[in-house]
């Protein structure tokens, strides 16, 4: 079970890093091509909900500190 939790933590960290890289890239594209329409925020919110769910699962399954 400890290995599973460790892999879940690693997958969450990877998910978060990829989220930040992609959202920053999309935001820059949005600002340079069509700043009057903020479509990058829609992507950030939608993906952010999935990232929050992933984080919640990781928090629920991590070992309790004593």
C-alpha positions as CSV (number, residue, x, y, z in Angstrom):
1,X,0.0,0.0,0.0
2,X,2.9,2.4,0.7
3,X,4.2,2.0,-2.8
4,X,0.7,2.8,-4.2
5,X,0.6,6.0,-2.1
6,X,4.0,6.9,-3.3
7,X,3.1,6.4,-6.9
8,X,-0.1,8.4,-6.3
9,X,1.9,11.3,-4.9
10,X,4.3,11.2,-7.8
11,X,1.5,11.2,-10.3
12,X,-0.2,14.1,-8.6
13,X,3.1,16.1,-8.7
14,X,3.6,15.3,-12.4
15,X,-0.1,16.3,-13.0
16,X,0.4,19.6,-11.2
17,X,3.7,20.4,-13.1
18,X,2.1,19.6,-16.5
19,X,-0.9,21.7,-15.5
20,X,1.2,24.8,-14.7
21,X,3.3,24.5,-17.9
22,X,0.3,24.0,-20.2
23,X,-1.9,26.7,-18.6
24,X,1.0,29.3,-18.7
25,X,1.6,28.4,-22.3
26,X,-2.1,28.7,-23.2
27,X,-2.4,32.0,-21.3
28,X,0.5,33.4,-23.3
29,X,-1.0,32.2,-26.5
30,X,-4.3,33.7,-25.4
31,X,-2.8,37.1,-24.6
32,X,-0.9,37.3,-27.9
33,X,-3.7,36.1,-30.2
34,X,-7.0,37.1,-28.7
35,X,-6.7,39.0,-25.5
36,X,-10.3,40.2,-25.7
37,X,-11.6,36.6,-25.2
38,X,-10.2,34.9,-22.1
39,X,-10.5,31.3,-23.2
40,X,-7.4,30.1,-21.4
41,X,-9.2,30.6,-18.1
42,X,-11.9,28.2,-19.1
43,X,-9.3,25.5,-19.8
44,X,-7.5,26.3,-16.5
45,X,-10.8,26.0,-14.5
46,X,-11.8,22.8,-16.1
47,X,-8.5,21.1,-15.8
48,X,-8.1,22.6,-12.3
49,X,-11.2,20.7,-11.1
50,X,-9.6,17.5,-12.2
51,X,-6.3,18.4,-10.5
52,X,-8.2,19.2,-7.3
53,X,-10.0,15.9,-7.4
54,X,-6.6,14.1,-7.9
55,X,-5.2,16.1,-5.0
56,X,-8.1,15.2,-2.8
57,X,-7.7,11.5,-3.5
58,X,-4.0,11.8,-2.7
59,X,-4.7,13.6,0.6
60,X,-7.3,11.0,1.6
61,X,-5.0,8.1,1.0
62,X,-1.8,9.4,2.5
63,X,-0.7,8.0,5.8
64,X,-1.9,9.8,8.9
65,X,0.8,11.6,10.9
66,X,1.1,10.8,14.6
